[in-house]
């Protein structure tokens, strides 16, 4: 008996020792990655210092003030050397990174490119332009971590197709930017690199999962960035940081070499797209990417070059609109943003037509949640195995491990009291192959139905609310249900972009005191708190078009942006 106890104790101690050693090894990897991040910032600082010593007369402020089309023109006509532009942005990126913790890695080889890049023949459309790249987009020789320790020290063997095309167009990728662990979040925090902050107000999230891009571009440290979007991951950062972004149709740009948050799921379409300060910069980046290089490097991308005629058209538009999806009650500023945009567009000669959204709750729970976690969340939760921190997703992991019968019982018990929680639990049940096929068929049917409603109204585009203003840090993790305005267009796989149109006023703040939400549950009460204290922060609208009509979407975004600027000039 005593021998057995001693053996059990020894085995327990051995297991504890092995666990302690494994955890210590993981913390060492985290510490080494953080030190690499710090060294990256030091290298940036040293590089800028050397450049300033050698070129004291370069006016970096004037370079940073140029919009992308103007910058490209000066680079291509030789009036601005690429090296000057590069170090101007490295300098500004360093400052923004210090303030917001948005950069995970400096691509030091970009310095050589900036020094050696020369005009040979016709320059690429992005010749000499420094661009920032989201962590999950492969750059040769650099990690794509997704915030997971297990992905450290596993540098990509080659550039993603998007990065390859950017390089062929003369662009210079110079930094990689932070993301939330797993990407399935619209905040921006992970155990390795920490929390990224909104450059407009450090107590607010920059959005996610392309949050590092939002913070860097929004703060002026990058003139053009690239991220991904599977539920609003480009649109949240753009809206929260007061800039513009485009989520294209899922396969308009190549996703080869881009790591998804949930591998293989097809119910909710992901897309890769640009983020920038203005719409013309987005359009220029799409012109550059939609080229023969893209189509030859990835034959699954349809060979559809950028349609200049559609983008440049001045014909009046017939625009559908709605102020709410009746699932997430818009903040007062969100509703006002849509109303003001509608009024400006009508005064400019466009026709605005009410569009009635129905069953958004069904779309969110039965298409999006169920579609993304069709295996009950098993494959997603497996990605966290062996990681150091899982506490923030404890309930999710418990649900992922629970048998279907228990989820059914829990859903039934919760339904009268917390119907949305009940729906989430029900949607987290593991599906058979037949059920997944049936789900995909149902999503196709919904898409056809939505498109028919669109065409019956003879619409060109749609004006929609965008969640905002930026929520406080930590709130997105508590408010996953608030993705309804963006995720709808991933389920439909429609191109969608965001344009800032207004800022939160004191009147909006006063009206927010009466905010109760449609369900009056814990999530609605929490969202009201998350919106509170936002006077002065930007609020955007969403601009949506039918699949493969990115140029029309951008044209509509440009129209909204132009009208907003015209209005602001009248008042200031």
VOGU-3710 file (C-alpha; in Angstrom, 3 decimals, decimal comma):
1> xxxxxxxxxx> 0,000/0,000/0,000  2,758/2,395/0,998  4,718/1,495/-2,156  1,649/2,227/-4,301  1,189/5,643/-2,652  4,844/6,455/-3,171  4,608/5,444/-6,841  1,471/7,577/-7,345  3,103/10,546/-5,622  6,256/10,165/-7,696
11> xxxxxxxxxx> 4,210/9,940/-10,906  2,204/13,052/-9,918  5,376/14,981/-9,135  6,907/13,893/-12,421  3,819/15,055/-14,344  3,844/18,391/-12,516  7,563/18,781/-13,231  7,064/18,012/-16,916  4,160/20,476/-17,085  6,219/23,139/-15,336
21> xxxxxxxxxx> 9,132/22,589/-17,745  6,818/22,762/-20,773  5,203/25,991/-19,530  8,614/27,474/-18,763  9,684/26,611/-22,327  6,586/28,339/-23,731  7,198/31,457/-21,643  10,781/31,516/-22,915  9,450/31,496/-26,499  7,073/34,351/-25,654
31> xxxxxxxxxx> 9,870/36,351/-24,037  12,142/35,770/-27,047  9,382/36,935/-29,416  8,799/40,061/-27,332  12,516/40,785/-27,387  12,515/40,403/-31,195  9,646/42,870/-31,330  11,608/45,324/-29,164  14,711/44,850/-31,318  12,586/45,579/-34,389
41> xxxxxxxxxx> 11,629/48,959/-32,953  15,253/49,668/-32,025  16,336/48,821/-35,601  13,676/51,182/-36,939  14,900/53,936/-34,644  18,547/53,401/-35,640  17,656/53,299/-39,346  15,746/56,582/-39,100  18,566/58,189/-37,093  21,158/57,201/-39,728
51> xxxxxxxxxx> 18,982/58,513/-42,526  18,364/61,851/-40,804  22,083/62,301/-40,205  22,805/61,653/-43,892  19,813/63,642/-45,221  19,078/66,432/-42,714  17,199/68,561/-45,256  14,508/65,977/-46,129  11,068/67,300/-45,138  9,381/64,203/-43,766
61> xxxxxxxxxx> 6,251/66,087/-42,728  5,543/67,156/-46,310  6,031/63,564/-47,523  3,607/62,216/-44,901  1,013/64,830/-45,892  0,717/63,458/-49,443  -2,226/61,259/-50,361  -1,339/57,960/-52,025  -2,137/58,998/-55,646  -0,023/62,156/-55,245
71> xxxxxxxxxx> 2,784/60,215/-53,591  2,795/57,628/-56,402  2,967/60,389/-59,021  5,992/62,010/-57,359  7,734/58,654/-56,952  7,148/57,734/-60,579  8,237/61,076/-62,041  11,402/60,987/-59,931  10,681/64,108/-57,881  10,651/62,016/-54,688
81> xxxxxxxxxx> 13,266/59,281/-54,072  11,807/56,023/-52,684  14,372/56,101/-49,881  13,029/59,439/-48,596  9,460/58,149/-48,585  10,480/54,895/-46,929  12,248/56,486/-43,975  9,517/59,086/-43,521  7,055/56,246/-42,965  9,451/54,167/-40,863
91> xxxxxxxxxx> 9,857/57,209/-38,611  6,103/57,780/-38,282  5,377/54,045/-37,919  7,876/53,869/-35,063  6,073/56,640/-33,213  2,636/55,092/-33,725  3,948/51,656/-32,704  5,380/53,131/-29,508  2,004/54,671/-28,700  -0,323/51,854/-29,782
101> xxxxxxxxxx> 1,743/48,620/-29,880  0,570/47,855/-33,417  3,765/46,477/-35,039  4,938/42,923/-34,375  7,935/42,867/-36,713  10,018/45,202/-38,844  10,926/43,645/-42,197  14,531/44,813/-42,175  15,184/43,630/-45,726  12,839/46,427/-46,820
111> xxxxxxxxxx> 15,676/48,898/-46,194  17,719/47,276/-48,964  14,722/47,394/-51,290  14,162/51,081/-50,558  17,801/51,904/-51,317  18,113/49,741/-54,420  14,704/50,090/-56,059  15,213/51,806/-59,418  12,915/52,791/-62,224  13,386/50,299/-65,058
121> xxxxxxxxxx> 10,940/50,769/-67,874  7,333/51,402/-66,890  7,102/51,560/-63,060  4,588/49,491/-61,137  1,508/51,319/-59,892  2,844/51,222/-56,323  6,493/51,918/-57,159  8,362/52,878/-53,965  5,291/52,835/-51,697  5,888/51,398/-48,196
131> xxxxxxxxxx> 3,001/49,081/-47,233  2,086/47,321/-43,989  0,985/43,693/-43,815  -1,256/41,897/-41,307  0,414/39,159/-39,237  -1,632/36,379/-40,896  -0,454/37,247/-44,429  2,722/35,324/-45,273  5,934/37,241/-45,921  8,945/35,091/-46,766
141> xxxxxxxxxx> 11,270/34,594/-43,803  8,804/35,924/-41,226  6,323/34,319/-38,850  2,566/34,375/-39,319  1,664/33,719/-35,686  -2,076/34,490/-35,413  -1,101/35,172/-31,805  -0,272/31,492/-31,142  2,971/30,488/-29,425  3,076/27,293/-31,499
151> xxxxxxxxxx> 3,459/29,419/-34,645  6,564/31,251/-33,427  9,867/30,516/-35,143  8,120/29,069/-38,191  8,960/31,602/-40,902  6,992/31,470/-44,143  8,799/29,717/-46,994  7,508/32,224/-49,552  5,435/35,352/-49,884  1,670/35,090/-50,175
161> xxxxxxxxxx> 0,401/35,853/-53,677  -0,867/39,274/-52,565  2,596/40,196/-51,252  4,254/38,848/-54,412  2,014/41,036/-56,576  2,584/44,064/-54,357  6,342/43,617/-54,774  5,993/43,253/-58,555  4,026/46,503/-58,552  6,961/48,191/-56,800
171> xxxxxxxxxx> 5,540/48,306/-53,268  7,835/47,793/-50,268  6,302/45,735/-47,433  8,046/47,090/-44,342  6,199/45,912/-41,207  3,843/43,202/-39,992  1,044/44,184/-37,638  -0,702/42,782/-34,589  -3,825/40,595/-34,412  -5,975/38,965/-31,714
181> xxxxxxxxxx> -5,176/35,344/-30,923  -6,883/33,103/-33,542  -8,201/36,150/-35,508  -11,769/35,337/-34,417  -12,248/38,587/-32,512  -12,753/42,269/-33,243  -10,380/43,338/-30,491  -6,582/43,147/-30,924  -4,735/41,355/-28,144  -2,677/38,205/-27,746
191> xxxxxxxxxx> -0,359/36,802/-25,094  2,771/37,209/-27,246  2,585/40,827/-28,372  -0,043/42,211/-26,011  -2,841/44,733/-26,527  -2,971/47,164/-29,439  -4,587/50,552/-28,716  -6,698/52,893/-30,820  -4,545/55,842/-32,001  -7,487/58,226/-31,524
201> xxxxxxxxxx> -8,109/57,286/-27,888  -5,851/54,812/-26,103  -8,638/53,485/-23,858  -10,481/52,188/-26,953  -9,875/49,135/-29,096  -8,610/49,684/-32,650  -10,927/46,873/-33,744  -9,880/43,534/-35,151  -8,774/41,200/-36,292  -6,796/43,557/-38,571
211> xxxxxxxxxx> -6,399/45,825/-35,542  -2,683/46,479/-35,945  -3,372/47,673/-39,483  -6,189/49,930/-38,293  -4,019/51,505/-35,603  -0,984/51,989/-37,870  -2,870/53,385/-40,877  -5,261/55,374/-38,676  -2,301/56,936/-36,878  -0,564/57,821/-40,161
221> xxxxxxxxxx> 2,284/55,311/-39,794  1,377/53,525/-43,030  -0,204/54,952/-46,157  -1,578/51,593/-47,288  -2,135/48,338/-45,429  -3,567/44,898/-46,115  -5,668/42,696/-43,889  -8,359/40,038/-43,947  -12,064/40,027/-43,095  -14,288/37,098/-42,084
231> xxxxxxxxxx> -16,871/38,968/-40,017  -15,794/42,592/-40,176  -12,069/42,208/-39,491  -11,113/45,002/-41,909  -14,258/47,083/-41,463  -14,135/47,264/-37,647  -10,561/48,643/-37,531  -11,301/51,153/-40,296  -14,522/52,367/-38,673  -13,042/52,489/-35,166
241> xxxxxxxxxx> -9,903/54,352/-36,330  -11,655/56,809/-38,679  -10,321/55,515/-42,005  -11,539/53,479/-45,023  -11,375/49,789/-45,924  -12,743/47,419/-48,546  -13,718/43,791/-48,043  -13,927/42,411/-51,593  -15,902/39,396/-52,743  -14,161/36,394/-51,170
251> xxxxxxxxxx> -12,177/35,290/-54,199  -11,603/38,601/-56,005  -8,079/38,711/-54,534  -5,920/35,659/-53,921  -5,954/34,076/-50,457  -3,020/31,789/-51,262  -0,464/32,169/-48,490  -2,939/33,786/-46,114  -3,679/31,899/-42,886  -7,351/31,697/-41,923
261> xxxxxxxxxx> -8,668/31,755/-38,368  -10,730/28,633/-39,050  -9,258/26,479/-41,788  -11,589/24,988/-44,358  -14,920/26,482/-43,355  -16,897/27,749/-46,357  -20,166/28,978/-44,815  -18,838/32,473/-44,025  -16,654/33,873/-46,800  -13,360/35,507/-45,865
271> xxxxxxxxxx> -11,701/38,138/-48,025  -8,367/39,943/-48,180  -8,435/43,670/-48,831  -6,849/47,104/-48,426  -7,137/49,684/-45,655  -6,169/53,335/-46,163  -7,059/56,917/-45,242  -9,207/57,536/-48,311  -11,180/55,727/-50,995  -8,944/56,686/-53,928
281> xxxxxxxxxx> -6,054/54,905/-52,194  -8,171/51,746/-51,919  -9,056/51,993/-55,608  -5,403/52,458/-56,574  -4,405/49,378/-54,594  -7,136/47,318/-56,296  -5,933/48,527/-59,724  -2,450/47,357/-58,804  -3,517/43,956/-57,505  -6,054/43,052/-60,205
291> xxxxxxxxxx> -3,415/42,370/-62,822  -2,000/39,502/-64,873  0,497/38,672/-62,124  -2,355/37,985/-59,703  -4,248/35,867/-62,210  -1,211/33,810/-63,248  0,068/33,235/-59,696  -3,348/32,005/-58,557  -5,519/30,503/-61,281  -8,483/30,229/-58,896
301> xxxxxxxxxx> -8,864/34,020/-58,966  -11,180/35,094/-61,819  -9,273/37,217/-64,377  -11,291/40,389/-63,843  -9,112/43,507/-64,216  -10,162/46,701/-62,469  -13,122/48,258/-64,327  -12,243/51,960/-64,659  -15,458/52,796/-66,480  -17,610/51,664/-63,552
311> xxxxxxxxxx> -15,428/53,369/-60,935  -15,283/56,666/-62,857  -18,981/56,813/-63,731  -20,979/59,853/-62,607  -24,425/58,410/-63,307  -26,894/58,851/-60,415  -27,195/55,755/-58,263  -30,252/53,950/-56,971  -29,335/53,181/-53,376  -31,051/50,905/-50,896
321> xxxxxxxxxx> -30,713/51,772/-47,220  -31,695/50,710/-43,730  -30,995/52,188/-40,303  -31,127/48,998/-38,252  -30,969/45,231/-38,647  -33,377/44,743/-35,702  -30,816/42,518/-34,020  -28,178/44,954/-32,727  -29,813/48,267/-31,886  -27,696/51,017/-33,473
331> xxxxxxxxxx> -26,160/53,642/-31,241  -27,656/57,122/-31,749  -24,545/58,130/-33,716  -24,835/55,079/-36,005  -28,452/55,882/-36,863  -27,631/59,560/-37,419  -24,681/58,645/-39,674  -26,983/56,701/-42,020  -29,596/59,482/-42,009  -27,036/62,179/-42,764
341> xxxxxxxxxx> -25,445/60,117/-45,546  -28,918/59,450/-47,009  -29,765/63,158/-46,993  -26,464/64,149/-48,624  -26,871/61,514/-51,324  -30,438/62,571/-52,082  -29,405/66,226/-52,336  -26,653/65,141/-54,763  -29,273/63,603/-57,094  -29,211/59,946/-56,096
351> xxxxxxxxxx> -32,347/57,931/-55,358  -32,637/56,343/-51,903  -34,955/53,365/-51,443  -35,839/51,737/-48,078  -34,666/48,137/-47,811  -36,268/45,827/-45,262  -33,978/43,355/-43,529  -35,605/40,267/-42,029  -34,427/37,307/-39,952  -30,940/38,665/-39,252
361> xxxxxxxxxx> -30,935/36,719/-35,981  -31,434/33,506/-37,964  -28,569/34,442/-40,304  -26,201/35,172/-37,417  -26,950/32,053/-35,387  -27,806/29,460/-38,018  -25,529/30,529/-40,873  -22,605/32,315/-39,229  -22,132/30,726/-35,803  -23,288/27,286/-36,911
371> xxxxxxxxxx> -21,395/27,548/-40,200  -18,085/28,585/-38,635  -18,311/25,996/-35,857  -20,054/23,212/-37,760  -17,988/20,587/-35,930  -19,172/21,957/-32,599  -16,043/24,113/-32,307  -13,743/21,091/-31,981  -11,185/22,046/-34,645  -11,109/25,680/-33,496
381> xxxxxxxxxx> -10,599/24,809/-29,829  -7,876/22,319/-30,844  -5,785/25,260/-32,094  -5,500/26,459/-28,490  -4,187/23,135/-27,218  -0,819/23,617/-25,578  -1,130/27,420/-25,458  -0,522/29,228/-22,180  -3,746/31,195/-21,850  -7,301/30,108/-22,578
391> xxxxxxxxxx> -9,203/31,674/-19,678  -10,982/34,311/-21,781  -12,607/31,563/-23,859  -13,450/29,150/-21,058  -17,178/28,975/-21,834  -16,491/28,406/-25,537  -14,134/25,510/-24,822  -16,626/23,988/-22,409  -19,332/24,155/-25,088  -16,962/22,695/-27,689
401> xxxxxxxxxx> -16,363/19,677/-25,471  -19,991/19,231/-24,361  -22,056/16,497/-26,111  -24,917/17,525/-28,376  -27,592/16,283/-25,973  -26,243/18,552/-23,215  -26,173/21,551/-25,571  -29,797/20,839/-26,525  -30,869/20,675/-22,875  -28,955/23,845/-21,957
411> xxxxxxxxxx> -30,400/25,681/-24,971  -33,942/24,627/-23,991  -33,485/25,748/-20,374  -31,950/29,107/-21,344  -34,441/30,031/-24,084  -37,107/31,762/-21,928  -34,531/33,780/-19,998  -31,633/34,506/-22,400  -32,844/33,662/-25,934  -29,680/34,809/-27,685
421> xxxxxxxxxx> -27,454/32,685/-25,460  -29,830/29,794/-26,084  -29,440/30,259/-29,846  -25,645/30,332/-29,604  -25,588/27,102/-27,602  -27,926/25,441/-30,093  -25,770/26,641/-33,010  -22,666/25,143/-31,404  -23,916/21,576/-31,846  -21,707/19,306/-33,954
431> xxxxxxxxxx> -23,221/18,634/-37,399  -23,183/15,554/-39,582  -21,824/15,865/-43,139  -25,390/15,776/-44,431  -26,345/18,659/-42,115  -23,355/20,740/-43,293  -24,314/20,205/-46,942  -27,892/21,155/-46,102  -26,621/24,303/-44,355  -24,540/25,329/-47,373
441> xxxxxxxxxx> -27,581/24,784/-49,606  -29,683/26,950/-47,281  -27,079/29,748/-47,353  -27,114/29,651/-51,171  -30,888/29,955/-51,102  -30,708/32,916/-48,727  -28,199/34,631/-51,016  -30,504/34,165/-54,036  -33,461/35,473/-52,027  -31,518/38,542/-50,857
451> xxxxxxxxxx> -30,308/39,242/-54,408  -33,861/38,910/-55,766  -35,115/41,456/-53,209  -32,232/43,747/-54,247  -33,003/43,426/-57,958  -36,754/43,815/-57,496  -35,994/47,256/-56,075  -33,625/47,866/-59,018  -30,792/48,825/-56,672  -27,200/49,603/-57,618
461> xxxxxxxxxx> -25,734/49,616/-54,110  -26,737/49,616/-50,429  -26,120/52,094/-47,591  -25,927/50,335/-44,205  -24,999/51,090/-40,595  -21,554/50,208/-39,276  -21,003/49,392/-35,609  -19,483/52,359/-33,843  -17,994/54,305/-32,244  -14,953/52,316/-31,101
471> xxxxxxxxxx> -15,687/50,189/-28,052  -13,599/50,234/-24,919  -10,729/47,754/-24,708  -11,998/44,353/-23,605  -15,597/44,909/-24,675  -15,465/43,094/-28,055  -14,765/39,819/-26,239  -18,019/40,283/-24,321  -20,023/41,423/-27,349  -19,550/38,858/-30,107
481> xxxxxxxxxx> -23,242/39,234/-30,995  -22,613/42,827/-32,146  -20,971/41,658/-35,391  -24,387/41,391/-37,095  -23,994/44,494/-39,301  -20,755/43,255/-40,844  -21,007/39,467/-40,762  -24,190/39,508/-42,843  -22,108/40,455/-45,890  -19,568/37,697/-45,269
491> xxxxxxxxxx> -22,414/35,168/-45,235  -23,703/36,713/-48,483  -20,158/37,176/-49,853  -20,924/40,717/-51,066  -18,195/43,377/-51,343  -18,505/45,898/-48,521  -16,505/48,944/-47,525  -16,601/51,535/-44,760  -16,291/55,316/-44,941  -16,261/57,625/-41,890
501> xxxxxxxxxx> -19,075/60,203/-42,119  -19,443/61,872/-38,719  -18,301/61,960/-35,102  -20,175/61,312/-31,874  -21,788/64,459/-30,469  -22,837/65,409/-26,947  -26,437/65,043/-28,143  -25,678/61,443/-29,173  -24,258/60,816/-25,715  -27,384/62,219/-24,078
511> xxxxxxxxxx> -29,639/60,098/-26,280  -27,554/57,023/-25,471  -28,856/57,182/-21,877  -32,144/55,740/-23,179  -30,449/52,883/-25,073  -32,012/49,531/-24,158  -31,472/47,308/-27,187  -33,945/44,969/-28,835  -33,508/42,041/-26,437  -32,834/44,026/-23,242
521> xxxxxxxxxx> -30,460/41,311/-22,157  -26,945/41,379/-20,677  -25,407/41,918/-24,122  -27,565/44,971/-24,818  -26,772/46,484/-21,429  -23,060/45,834/-21,962  -23,119/47,390/-25,445  -24,655/50,574/-24,022  -21,746/50,790/-21,554  -19,246/50,117/-24,358
531> xxxxxxxxxx> -20,620/53,030/-26,426  -20,626/55,452/-23,478  -18,162/58,359/-23,291  -17,385/58,521/-27,010  -17,885/62,196/-27,902  -15,583/63,141/-30,785  -14,879/59,601/-31,976  -15,581/58,753/-35,646  -18,628/56,849/-36,896  -18,764/55,234/-40,335
541> xxxxxxxxxx> -21,317/53,786/-42,720  -21,066/50,619/-44,780  -21,299/50,708/-48,572  -22,275/47,408/-50,193  -22,557/46,087/-53,768  -23,417/42,771/-55,384  -20,701/40,087/-55,765  -17,764/40,927/-58,076  -18,793/44,604/-58,220  -15,933/46,029/-56,154
551> xxxxxxxxxx> -15,539/48,945/-58,547  -19,174/49,973/-58,034  -18,759/49,596/-54,281  -15,683/51,867/-54,385  -17,463/54,349/-56,633  -20,297/54,564/-54,061  -17,789/54,898/-51,206  -16,056/57,725/-53,076  -19,385/59,491/-53,572  -20,112/59,340/-49,832
561> xxxxxxxxxx> -16,582/60,478/-48,972  -16,772/63,416/-51,405  -20,108/64,593/-50,013  -18,868/64,328/-46,411  -15,763/66,374/-47,238  -17,857/68,985/-49,025  -20,177/69,239/-46,029  -17,269/69,549/-43,587  -15,742/72,370/-45,650  -19,001/74,292/-45,323
571> xx> -18,931/74,011/-41,537  -15,223/74,485/-40,849
//
